[in-house]
Amino acid sequence: MIKLPIFMDNHSTTRVDPRVLEAMLPYFMEEYGNAASTSHEFGRRAAAAVELARERIAAAIGAQAKEIIFTSGATEADNLAIKGVAAMSHKRGNHIITVATEHHAVLDPCKRLNREGFDVTFLPVDRLGIFGPDSVAQAITDRTILISVMAANNEMGTLAPIAAIGQIARRHAVPFHTDATQAVGKIPIDVEAMNIDLLSMSAHKMYGPKGVGALYVRRRPPVRLAPLFDGGGHERNMRSGTLPVPLIVGMGKACELAVAEMPTESARLLALREQLHQGLNARVEELTINGHPTERLPGNLNLSFAYVEGEALLMSMKDVAVSSGSACTSANPEPSYVLKAIGLPDDLAHASIRFGLGRFNTEEEVLHTIHCVADTVDRLRRMSAGWLNRGP
Ligand SMILES: *Cc1c(COP(=O)(O)O)cnc(C)c1O
């Protein structure tokens, strides 16, 4: 028996793993100390729990515990990385390199800095959503102060050549930031091997709680960051504010689980994705995949169903929760800027659906989804003049 509706929107958020919730619960009730008030036992126990979480999070990305700065999520981590570097770098330069398909949490701070006088290069991507590391190398000038490239795209799951970009950034001594919110815990990430200087992540994309994230900030060679707000000087003076101990404990547990289970879980998700894709392909004509066929997150499948409005498909399909375009812009009727950036025509961008498979999805759910989607597409196409009058 499967429970309806089926949640297949795991790039927008994820369910908290019961093991994560269990780890968090004591920190709401008995263990309610302030991790900065260590003059007594309550504070010391809270501080110890935070430090254990910090170690687990650092271990998940090959970092040192001291290099983890807690934030309210990836949006804040991205803002802190980009604005924090920009504020410290006015003597060195005023040029930032990023990519057209980044999340709004990276694009919008870059656009704000652009309005304030910074030069920003938004690198284009090709039809598959990728770009060569050479294009980063060519964009670097002696005024470049930051390179920001996401590790895995939240709409198409496309993976960027992070290690190659890290090498280029290091060779030019330009700090390298990556928004790895969709990547951490899903694919291997190592800040040392990949020469990453700043890395954003978020607990709620990896079966942890909403409202907590982290920015990795390299200590050797050090990256200097101005804080976004002033206060008690927590987190190496980079992020003031009392730490949300229960959320941080949950994020630590979520990282530990994701890393331990990554080999088996990524293989399982890849098999489910292939099953979903092949099942839909067998039943639906004129189905196209958006993004790279193989260089993508194991749980991501982004498809366009020609002649069917993605929004109409969502509305007529009560059993499956997926998103059309990006969840973050779905209030906005414009086709997704990410799909536009790969050169997808507006009609196919409007006909796109993002399937995000996650830890709690099962094979039965995939089979049910194939039936629901194929039936709904059939039904909608039979009412579509465009479909009925299409050429041979
Ligand atoms: C979800 C997401 C964010 C925003 O994360 P929050 O923790 O919700 O602020 C940023 N970047 C990417 C790539 C994301 O997928």
Ligand as a Chemical Component Dictionary entry (heavy atoms), coordinates in Angstrom:
data_LIG
# 
_chem_comp.id                   LIG 
_chem_comp.type                 NON-POLYMER 
_chem_comp.pdbx_formal_charge   0 
_chem_comp.three_letter_code    LIG 
# 
loop_
_chem_comp_atom.comp_id 
_chem_comp_atom.atom_id 
_chem_comp_atom.alt_atom_id 
_chem_comp_atom.type_symbol 
_chem_comp_atom.charge 
_chem_comp_atom.model_Cartn_x 
_chem_comp_atom.model_Cartn_y 
_chem_comp_atom.model_Cartn_z 
_chem_comp_atom.pdbx_ordinal 
LIG C1 C1 C 0 17.436 25.165 -1.724 1  
LIG C2 C2 C 0 18.637 25.835 -2.290 2  
LIG C3 C3 C 0 19.121 27.033 -1.760 3  
LIG C4 C4 C 0 18.424 27.746 -0.611 4  
LIG O1 O1 O 0 18.592 27.032 0.569  5  
LIG P1 P1 P 0 17.818 27.465 1.913  6  
LIG O2 O2 O 0 18.512 26.672 2.979  7  
LIG O3 O3 O 0 16.408 27.055 1.705  8  
LIG O4 O4 O 0 18.008 28.921 2.083  9  
LIG C5 C5 C 0 20.259 27.579 -2.304 10 
LIG N1 N1 N 0 20.883 26.979 -3.332 11 
LIG C6 C6 C 0 20.452 25.830 -3.877 12 
LIG C7 C7 C 0 21.201 25.212 -4.997 13 
LIG C8 C8 C 0 19.312 25.215 -3.375 14 
LIG O5 O5 O 0 18.881 24.083 -3.921 15 
# 
loop_
_chem_comp_bond.comp_id 
_chem_comp_bond.atom_id_1 
_chem_comp_bond.atom_id_2 
_chem_comp_bond.value_order 
_chem_comp_bond.pdbx_ordinal 
LIG C1 C2 SING 1  
LIG C2 C3 SING 2  
LIG C2 C8 DOUB 3  
LIG C3 C4 SING 4  
LIG C3 C5 DOUB 5  
LIG C4 O1 SING 6  
LIG O1 P1 SING 7  
LIG P1 O2 DOUB 8  
LIG P1 O3 SING 9  
LIG P1 O4 SING 10 
LIG C5 N1 SING 11 
LIG N1 C6 DOUB 12 
LIG C6 C7 SING 13 
LIG C6 C8 SING 14 
LIG C8 O5 SING 15 
# 
